[in-house]
Amino acid sequence: MNRKEINQTEIREIPTEWRVVQLEEVIKDIKNGFASGKRDDGGVIQIRMNNVTTDGHLIFNSFLKVPVPENINEFLLKEKDLLFNNTNSIDLVGKSAIFRNVSFPCTFSNHFTRFRFSDKVLPEWVLFHFITLWEKGYFKSIAIRHVGQSAVQTKYLTKLRVPLPPLPEQKKIAEILSTVDQAIEKVDEAIEKTQKLKKGLMQELLTKGIGHKEFKDTEIGRIPKEWEVVRLNDISLDLIGGGTPLTSNTDYWNGDIAWMTSAHIDGREIKNGQRYITKEGLKNSATKLVPYNNLLVATRVGIGKVALNKIDIAISQDLTGVVLNQKLAIPDFIYWSLVNNANRLKALAQGSTIKGVLREDLGKMEIPLPSLPEQQKIAEILSAVDGRLELLGKRKERLGRIKKGLMDDLLTGKRRVKPDVKELIRLGHSE
C-alpha cells in the first residue's frame, strides 16, 4: 500500500476506504444454543462441536438428533448464520463456520453462539477473521478455563474490533478465499476416495491375491491355495530391540547416526532421523542399528505403527527392527501385511501401565505369504495408491499455505483486490 492510502487505527494500519468497527455494530441478532442431554431419533438435528472443523467448515459425517424444543423457531438455523464454538477444549475453542447449503432443519447446542449480521458485513468476512484469530491463539488467550473445557464469553466477541472494507471489496475478497477453499475441498474429496480405494485394495489383495481361483481355510483366515502361512520369525534374519542413549550426556548426541522413536513414524517410509547420535552414544546404550530397507515396528508406544526404513537407523526401546530374509519376503509387501493386521499386532500387547509387545510374541505372529513375484505386484499396487495419497496431502498443504498468505494480505488490506480472481490465486501460488 502507498503510505498516502493508509490510516493508522487502534488495531493496525488499514486502507483509507476501510474503517474499524466493533462486531456489535454489525450484528443484527445473537443467540446461544440449548443443551439437550437426550437423543431422539425422531427429533431435530443439533449441530455440535464435532460438526465444525478448524478451517471453517460444517461436516455431517455424524450427527445427533435431539427432542424438538417448544421454542424451536428460536434455535432453527438460517442460511448464512455464523456459528462460533464458544465452549470446547482449550486448543479448539473458537472454531467457527457458516450455515449454508444445508437442505434439512438444524438447531445448535449450547456450545455455540449464533450470529446474524446486518447488510453492512458479509458473514464470510467475519468468519475469515475468526479463523485468523483462532490460528493466532487469540480465543485461547481470552478463554475462561474450566475442568476439561474452556469458554469464550459473548461479551468478548461483541466488543471485538475488526477492519471493515466497503461491501463490494468484502465480496471480492470472500470470492477469492472461497475459490481457494473450493480447491481444498476438491482435494479433500479426492483424498477420501483414494483412502476408500486403498482400504478396499488392501482387503482384496492381501487376502485374495491376484488372479487366484482356488482358496483354503487357514488359522488366519481364507487365503489363496498357493500361499503359505508363515511366522514373522520364519522370514526374518533378526528382530532388533532398541534403546536411548543417556540424554544428559552431550557426548552421545548431535552426531551423524540417525536415531528415532515410534513418534517419528508418520507415513510409509523413514528417510531421516528424529534425532542424531554419536558412535559413543551407539556404543554405550541399548540402541541398535537397523540396516537400510527393513521394517520398524512400534512395539511399546504407538503399537501397530509400521514403517520401512530407507536409511540405516538406530531405534529407541519403543521400536523393534525386523531384518527380513529378502530371498523369502519383500519388505514392501510385509509392510502392507503388517499394516493390514494392525489389530492383531495390538492384541499381542501385555502389561498394566505401559503395554508392550514382546519380541518373542512378535516373531510368532503369523502372516500370509505369496510367491516373491506376487508379493512384488501387490506391493507395487498398494504403494502406488499410497503415493497418490502423499501427493494429494502435499497439494492440500500447499493450498493451505496459499490461503493463509492470501488471508494475511487481503484481510489487512496489504494487498488490494483486483477484478481478476484467477490472477490473485496465481500470485498466491508463486509465493
C-alpha positions in Angstrom: 0.0 0.0 0.0 1.1 3.6 -0.7 1.6 5.4 2.6 -0.9 8.1 1.4 -3.6 5.4 1.0 -3.4 4.1 4.6 -4.7 5.2 8.0 -3.2 4.2 11.4 -6.1 2.8 13.5 -6.3 1.4 17.0 -5.8 -2.1 15.7 -3.4 -1.7 12.7 -2.8 0.2 9.5 -5.7 -0.1 7.1 -6.6 1.4 3.7 -8.2 4.8 3.9 -11.5 3.5 2.4 -11.8 1.0 5.3 -13.0 1.6 8.8 -12.8 -0.2 12.2 -16.0 -1.5 13.8 -16.9 -3.4 16.9 -18.8 -6.5 15.9 -21.8 -5.3 17.9 -22.2 -2.5 15.4 -22.9 -5.0 12.6 -24.7 -7.8 14.5 -28.4 -8.0 13.8 -29.1 -10.9 16.2 -27.1 -13.1 18.5 -28.1 -16.2 20.5 -26.6 -19.1 22.4 -27.8 -22.6 21.7 -29.6 -25.0 24.0 -28.5 -28.0 26.0 -30.0 -31.4 25.3 -28.7 -34.5 27.1 -31.2 -36.7 25.3 -31.2 -38.5 22.0 -34.4 -38.7 19.9 -34.2 -40.4 16.5 -37.5 -38.7 15.6 -36.3 -35.3 16.7 -34.3 -32.5 15.1 -30.6 -32.4 14.2 -28.5 -30.5 16.6 -25.1 -29.2 15.5 -22.4 -30.0 18.0 -18.7 -29.4 18.5 -17.6 -32.3 16.2 -19.6 -30.9 13.3 -17.4 -27.8 12.9 -13.8 -28.0 11.6 -10.9 -25.8 12.5 -10.8 -24.5 8.9 -14.3 -23.1 8.9 -16.5 -25.9 7.6 -19.6 -27.8 8.7 -19.4 -31.6 8.4 -22.2 -34.1 8.8 -20.4 -37.4 8.7 -22.1 -37.9 12.1 -24.8 -36.0 13.8 -27.2 -36.2 16.7 -31.0 -35.8 16.7 -32.5 -34.3 19.9 -36.1 -33.7 21.2 -37.7 -30.8 19.5 -37.8 -27.8 21.9 -41.1 -25.9 22.4 -39.4 -22.7 21.2 -37.7 -24.4 18.2 -38.0 -21.3 15.9 -35.5 -19.5 18.2 -32.9 -22.2 17.5 -33.5 -23.1 13.9 -30.5 -22.0 11.8 -31.0 -19.9 8.7 -28.8 -19.6 5.6 -25.6 -17.7 6.3 -25.9 -17.8 10.1 -22.4 -17.9 11.6 -21.7 -20.4 14.4 -18.9 -19.7 16.9 -17.9 -22.7 19.1 -17.8 -20.9 22.5 -17.0 -23.9 24.6 -14.5 -26.7 23.9 -11.1 -27.9 24.9 -8.6 -25.1 25.2 -7.0 -25.8 21.8 -10.3 -26.0 19.9 -12.4 -23.3 21.4 -13.2 -20.7 18.8 -13.9 -22.9 15.8 -16.4 -21.2 13.5 -18.4 -22.0 10.4 -21.2 -20.6 8.3 -24.5 -22.5 8.0 -25.2 -22.7 4.3 -26.3 -25.1 1.6 -27.9 -27.4 4.2 -31.2 -29.0 3.0 -32.5 -30.1 6.4 -33.5 -28.3 9.6 -30.8 -27.8 12.2 -30.6 -26.4 15.6 -27.4 -25.8 17.6 -26.1 -26.8 21.0 -25.3 -24.5 24.0 -21.6 -24.9 23.0 -22.3 -22.4 20.2 -23.1 -18.7 19.8 -25.1 -17.9 16.6 -24.6 -14.6 14.8 -26.8 -12.9 12.2 -25.3 -9.8 10.7 -26.6 -6.6 9.1 -26.2 -6.0 5.4 -23.1 -3.9 6.1 -20.9 -7.0 6.5 -20.6 -10.4 4.9 -20.7 -13.4 7.3 -17.7 -14.7 5.3 -15.7 -11.6 6.2 -16.2 -12.2 10.0 -15.6 -16.0 9.6 -12.2 -15.4 7.9 -11.2 -13.1 10.8 -12.3 -15.6 13.3 -10.2 -18.3 11.6 -7.2 -16.0 11.6 -7.7 -15.2 15.3 -8.1 -18.9 16.2 -4.9 -19.7 14.3 -3.0 -17.0 16.3 -4.3 -18.3 19.6 -6.4 -15.3 20.4 -9.5 -17.2 21.6 -7.3 -19.5 23.6 -5.9 -16.4 25.4 -9.3 -14.9 26.4 -11.0 -18.2 27.3 -12.1 -18.9 30.8 -10.8 -22.3 31.8 -13.0 -24.9 33.4 -12.3 -28.5 34.3 -11.7 -30.2 30.9 -13.1 -27.3 28.8 -12.7 -23.6 28.2 -15.2 -21.0 27.3 -15.2 -17.6 25.5 -17.8 -15.2 26.8 -20.1 -13.5 24.3 -19.1 -10.0 25.6 -15.6 -10.5 24.3 -17.0 -11.3 20.8 -19.4 -8.4 20.5 -16.6 -5.9 21.6 -14.1 -7.4 19.1 -12.8 -4.8 16.7 -12.3 -5.7 13.1 -11.4 -3.8 9.9 -14.3 -3.3 7.5 -13.9 -2.6 3.8 -16.7 -1.4 1.6 -19.1 -4.2 0.8 -18.0 -4.7 -2.8 -14.4 -5.2 -1.6 -15.6 -7.7 1.0 -17.4 -9.6 -1.7 -14.3 -9.8 -3.9 -12.1 -10.9 -1.0 -14.6 -13.5 0.0 -14.8 -14.8 -3.6 -11.0 -15.2 -3.7 -10.7 -17.0 -0.5 -13.7 -19.1 -1.2 -12.1 -20.1 -4.5 -9.1 -21.5 -2.6 -11.5 -23.2 -0.2 -13.3 -24.9 -3.0 -9.9 -26.2 -4.4 -9.1 -27.5 -0.9 -12.5 -29.2 -0.7 -11.9 -31.0 -4.0 -8.5 -32.2 -2.8 -10.3 -33.5 0.4 -12.8 -35.4 -1.8 -10.0 -36.9 -3.8 -8.2 -37.9 -0.6 -11.4 -39.5 0.8 -12.0 -41.5 -2.4 -8.3 -42.6 -2.6 -8.4 -43.7 1.1 -11.5 -45.8 0.4 -9.8 -47.3 -2.7 -6.7 -48.1 -0.6 -8.7 -49.8 2.1 -10.6 -51.9 -0.5 -7.5 -52.9 -2.3 -5.7 -53.9 0.9 -8.6 -56.1 1.9 -8.8 -57.7 -1.6 -5.1 -58.1 -2.5 -3.8 -59.2 1.0 -6.4 -61.9 1.4 -7.3 -63.0 -2.2 -4.2 -62.0 -4.1 -4.1 -61.6 -7.9 -6.0 -63.9 -10.2 -6.5 -66.9 -7.8 -9.5 -69.2 -8.2 -8.7 -71.8 -5.5 -8.6 -71.0 -1.8 -8.0 -72.7 1.5 -9.0 -72.1 5.1 -6.2 -71.4 7.5 -5.6 -70.4 11.1 -5.6 -66.8 10.0 -8.5 -67.0 7.6 -9.2 -67.9 4.0 -6.3 -67.3 1.6 -5.3 -68.5 -1.9 -4.3 -72.2 -2.1 -0.8 -71.4 -3.4 0.0 -69.1 -0.5 1.7 -70.1 2.7 1.1 -69.1 6.3 4.5 -68.2 8.0 5.6 -66.8 11.3 7.5 -63.5 11.1 10.5 -65.4 12.6 10.4 -67.7 9.5 11.1 -64.9 7.1 13.4 -62.8 9.4 17.1 -62.8 10.0 16.8 -60.9 13.2 14.4 -58.9 15.4 16.3 -56.0 16.9 15.5 -54.2 20.1 16.3 -50.6 20.8 17.3 -48.1 23.5 18.0 -44.4 24.2 21.5 -43.1 24.9 21.7 -41.1 28.2 20.2 -37.7 27.2 22.2 -35.8 29.8 25.5 -36.9 28.2 26.3 -34.5 25.4 29.0 -36.8 24.1 26.2 -39.1 22.9 24.1 -36.7 20.9 24.3 -34.4 17.8 26.4 -36.9 15.9 25.9 -38.3 12.4 23.9 -41.5 13.2 20.2 -41.3 12.7 18.1 -42.3 15.7 14.3 -42.4 16.2 11.4 -43.3 18.5 8.0 -44.5 17.4 6.7 -40.9 17.4 8.8 -40.4 14.2 6.6 -42.8 12.2 4.2 -40.7 10.2 3.9 -42.5 6.9 5.2 -45.5 5.0 8.9 -44.5 4.8 11.6 -43.2 7.1 14.2 -41.2 5.3 15.8 -39.2 8.1 16.4 -39.3 11.8 14.2 -37.9 14.5 17.5 -37.0 16.3 21.1 -37.9 15.7 23.6 -39.7 18.0 27.3 -40.3 18.1 29.3 -43.5 17.8 29.8 -43.2 21.6 26.1 -43.0 22.1 25.5 -46.1 19.9 28.3 -48.0 21.7 27.2 -47.1 25.3 23.5 -47.7 25.1 21.0 -50.4 24.2 20.1 -48.8 20.9 20.9 -50.8 17.8 21.2 -50.0 14.1 18.5 -51.4 11.8 20.1 -51.9 8.3 18.6 -50.0 5.3 15.4 -51.3 3.7 13.9 -53.3 6.6 10.9 -52.8 8.9 10.4 -50.7 12.0 7.5 -51.9 14.2 6.2 -49.9 17.2 6.1 -52.5 20.0 5.6 -50.2 23.0 4.4 -46.7 22.4 2.1 -46.4 19.3 1.7 -50.2 19.0 0.5 -51.0 15.4 2.6 -48.4 13.6 4.9 -49.8 11.0 7.4 -48.2 8.6 10.1 -49.0 6.0 13.5 -47.6 6.9 15.1 -46.1 3.8 18.3 -45.4 5.7 20.4 -47.2 8.3 18.8 -46.0 11.6 19.2 -46.6 15.4 16.0 -47.1 17.3 14.6 -46.5 20.8 13.1 -49.0 23.1 9.6 -48.2 21.6 10.6 -50.0 18.4 11.6 -53.4 17.1 13.6 -53.6 13.9 12.6 -56.5 11.7 15.5 -57.5 9.5 14.0 -59.6 6.7 15.4 -62.5 4.7 14.8 -60.8 1.4 15.2 -64.1 -0.5 11.8 -65.0 1.0 10.0 -61.8 1.6 9.9 -58.3 0.1 9.9 -55.5 2.7 7.2 -53.5 1.0 4.8 -56.5 1.0 5.5 -57.4 4.6 4.9 -53.7 5.5 1.4 -53.8 3.9 0.7 -57.2 5.5 1.5 -55.8 9.0 -0.4 -52.6 8.4 -3.4 -54.7 7.4 -3.0 -56.7 10.6 -2.5 -53.8 13.0 -5.3 -55.0 15.3 -3.7 -58.4 15.6 -0.4 -56.7 16.4 -2.1 -54.6 19.1 -3.7 -57.7 20.6 -0.3 -59.1 21.4 0.4 -56.2 23.8 0.7 -57.0 27.5 1.4 -55.1 30.7 -0.5 -52.9 33.1 0.9 -49.4 33.0 2.9 -49.3 29.7 1.8 -52.1 27.4 4.2 -53.6 25.0 4.7 -56.5 22.5 7.5 -58.9 23.4 9.9 -59.6 20.5 9.2 -63.3 21.1 5.5 -62.8 20.5 6.1 -60.5 17.5 8.2 -63.3 15.9 5.4 -65.8 16.4 2.9 -63.6 14.5 1.5 -65.4 11.6 1.0 -63.8 8.2 0.1 -65.0 4.7 3.0 -65.2 2.2 2.6 -65.3 -1.6 5.4 -66.0 -4.1 8.0 -63.3 -4.5 6.6 -62.1 -7.9 3.1 -61.8 -6.5 4.4 -60.0 -3.4 6.1 -57.6 -5.7 3.0 -56.9 -7.7 0.8 -56.4 -4.7 3.3 -54.1 -3.0 3.6 -52.0 -6.2 -0.2 -51.6 -6.5 -0.6 -50.5 -2.9 2.5 -48.3 -2.8 1.2 -46.5 -6.0 -2.1 -45.7 -4.3 -0.2 -44.6 -1.2 2.0 -42.4 -3.3 -1.1 -40.8 -4.8 -2.3 -40.0 -1.2 1.0 -38.5 -0.4 0.8 -36.2 -3.5 -2.7 -35.2 -2.6 -1.6 -34.4 1.0 1.2 -32.2 -0.3 -1.3 -30.5 -2.6 -3.6 -29.7 0.3 -0.7 -28.4 2.4 0.3 -26.1 -0.5 -3.2 -24.8 -0.9 -3.4 -24.2 2.9 -0.2 -22.1 2.7 -1.7 -20.1 -0.2 -4.9 -19.5 1.7 -3.0 -18.4 4.8 -0.9 -16.0 2.7 -3.9 -14.5 1.0 -5.8 -14.1 4.2 -2.8 -12.3 5.8 -2.7 -9.9 2.8 -6.3 -9.5 1.9 -7.9 -9.2 5.4 -5.5 -6.5 6.4 -5.5 -4.5 3.1 -1.8 -5.1 2.4 -2.9 -6.3 -1.0 -5.9 -4.7 -2.6 -8.2 -6.9 -4.6 -8.3 -6.9 -8.4 -11.2 -7.9 -10.7 -9.3 -11.0 -11.9 -9.7 -13.7 -9.2 -7.5 -16.2 -11.1 -4.6 -13.7 -11.2 -4.7 -13.4 -7.4 -4.7 -17.2 -7.0 -1.8 -17.3 -9.4 0.1 -14.8 -7.3 -0.6 -16.9 -4.2 0.9 -19.9 -5.9 4.1 -18.1 -6.8 4.8 -17.1 -3.2 
